Amino acid sequence: MRKHIVAGNWKMNLTFQEADELLDELMSELEKVELPRDEQVIVCPPFPYIEMASDYANDSYFMVGAQNVSDKEEGAYTGEVSAKMLESCEIDYCIVGHSERRAYYHETDALVAAKVNQLLAHNLKPIVCVGEVLKEREANKQFDVVKTQVEQGLFHLNAEQIQQVIIAYEPVWAIGTGKTATAEQAQEMHAHIRRLLTDKYGKEVADEISILYGGSCKPSNAKELFANPDVDGGLIGGASLKAKDFMGIITAF
């Protein structure tokens, strides 16, 4: 049975003191609930706060992920962070291919594939983001766009490797714009992604892969989104910066 996952992507937010307060509050809130055995909570803070988050995670019910990783093993790449470094910090997950990385830093599907390879080589689980921008949706090209991203970013993996991957569908047009994909639109794309996985790896493998929704998910719409059969949780942005909001999404299952 695939896991239900709620992952918080803090992006480039919070001071050290604010991050400490949020982690402390989140830990306290998590202690008040009993999570289902198939539900996993992940917190992805900025790099400087990873060690602090890991210390909190040791005493709580969440795992820690990074927001990005280098495609290189090691070397003279100033400012980069390698999968080998993350592994040595006992990090469990890492986001790759986020729409902001693709848009602002021109990351390609080939680069995403190389980062996935690095993470898997160092025993980290990639959270691989795919999704279309507004122009592509308005041109009815969203399914082709996501198909290309999935195939070029992931289909070089074998069946054993792909089962270590989490996919996050981001309707880019619904992030920070006030727009939200309907539950029906989310399910439609998640089902499309699972069909792609089924065609490549078979139904048994595809059914083991968690596909998260990453487009302005909040406590008010999480339950409706998560009720869909192919929506296995969320990659949460702004709502993960407030413990009560994040908990509202976590408990939506």
MONOR-V971979 format. One record per pair of residues at least 24 apart in sequence whose ideal C-beta (glycine too) atoms are under 8 Angstrom apart, sorted by the first residue. I is the first residue (numbers start at 1). GAP is how many residues later the second one is. Records with the same first field share a line. If there is no record, write none. Layout:
I: GAP / GAP
//
This chain:
1: 37
2: 36 / 205 / 206 / 207 / 208 / 230
3: 35 / 36 / 37 / 207 / 229 / 230
4: 32 / 34 / 35 / 36 / 206 / 222 / 228 / 229 / 249
5: 34 / 35 / 36 / 37 / 161 / 205 / 207 / 227 / 228 / 229
6: 33 / 34 / 35 / 36 / 227 / 228 / 230 / 240 / 243 / 244
7: 34 / 35 / 36 / 37 / 58 / 86 / 88 / 120 / 159 / 161 / 205 / 226 / 227 / 228 / 229
8: 33 / 34 / 35 / 36 / 228 / 231 / 232 / 233 / 238
9: 35 / 58 / 86 / 89 / 226 / 227 / 228 / 231
10: 33 / 34 / 35 / 36 / 39 / 57 / 230 / 231
11: 35 / 56 / 89 / 226
12: 34
13: 33 / 228
14: 31 / 32 / 35 / 227
16: 32 / 33 / 36
19: 26 / 27 / 30 / 33 / 34
20: 32
22: 219 / 220 / 221
23: 29 / 30 / 33
24: 32
25: 218
26: 30 / 34 / 36 / 217 / 220 / 221
27: 29 / 32 / 33
28: 215
29: 214 / 215 / 218
30: 30 / 31 / 32 / 217 / 220
31: 29 / 30
33: 214 / 217 / 218
35: 26 / 215
36: 217
39: 194 / 211 / 214
41: 209
42: 50 / 51 / 85
43: 197
44: 49 / 50 / 51 / 83
47: 34
50: 36 / 39 / 41
51: 38
54: 35 / 36 / 37
63: 29 / 30
64: 27 / 28 / 29
65: 26 / 27 / 28 / 29 / 30 / 62
66: 25 / 27 / 28 / 29
67: 27 / 28 / 31
68: 26 / 27 / 28 / 30 / 33
69: 25 / 27 / 46 / 49 / 50 / 55
70: 45 / 48
71: 40 / 43 / 44 / 46 / 47
72: 46
73: 45
82: 36
83: 32 / 35 / 36 / 38 / 39 / 41
84: 38
86: 33 / 36 / 38
87: 35 / 36 / 37
91: 33
92: 32 / 33
93: 31 / 32 / 33 / 34 / 73
94: 25 / 30 / 31 / 32 / 33
95: 31 / 32 / 34 / 73 / 140
96: 30 / 31 / 32 / 33
97: 31 / 32 / 33 / 52 / 56
98: 31 / 72
99: 30 / 32 / 34 / 71 / 73 / 76
103: 30 / 69
109: 39 / 40 / 43 / 44
110: 42
112: 37 / 40 / 41
113: 39 / 40 / 41 / 43
116: 37 / 38 / 41 / 49
120: 37 / 41 / 44
125: 39 / 40 / 41
126: 38 / 39 / 40
127: 39 / 40 / 41 / 85 / 108
128: 25 / 26 / 37 / 38 / 39 / 40
129: 38 / 39 / 40 / 41 / 85 / 106
130: 37 / 38 / 39 / 40 / 63
131: 38 / 39 / 40 / 41 / 83 / 84
132: 39 / 40 / 41
133: 39 / 40
134: 38 / 39
137: 34 / 36
142: 29 / 47
143: 46 / 49
146: 43 / 46 / 47
147: 45 / 49
150: 43 / 46 / 47
151: 45
155: 45
159: 42 / 43 / 46
162: 35 / 39 / 43 / 47
163: 42 / 45 / 46
165: 44
166: 43 / 44 / 45 / 46
167: 26 / 42 / 43 / 44 / 45
168: 43 / 44 / 45 / 46 / 67
169: 24 / 42 / 43 / 44 / 45 / 46
170: 44 / 45 / 65
171: 44
172: 43
174: 41 / 42
175: 39 / 40 / 41 / 62
176: 40 / 61 / 62
177: 39
178: 38
179: 37
180: 35 / 36 / 41
181: 32 / 34
183: 38 / 41 / 42 / 44 / 45 / 48
186: 27 / 29 / 39 / 42 / 45
187: 41 / 42 / 43 / 44
190: 38 / 40 / 41 / 42
191: 38 / 39
193: 37
194: 36
217: 32
218: 27 / 30 / 31
219: 26 / 29 / 30 / 33
222: 26 / 27 / 30
223: 29
226: 26 / 27
//
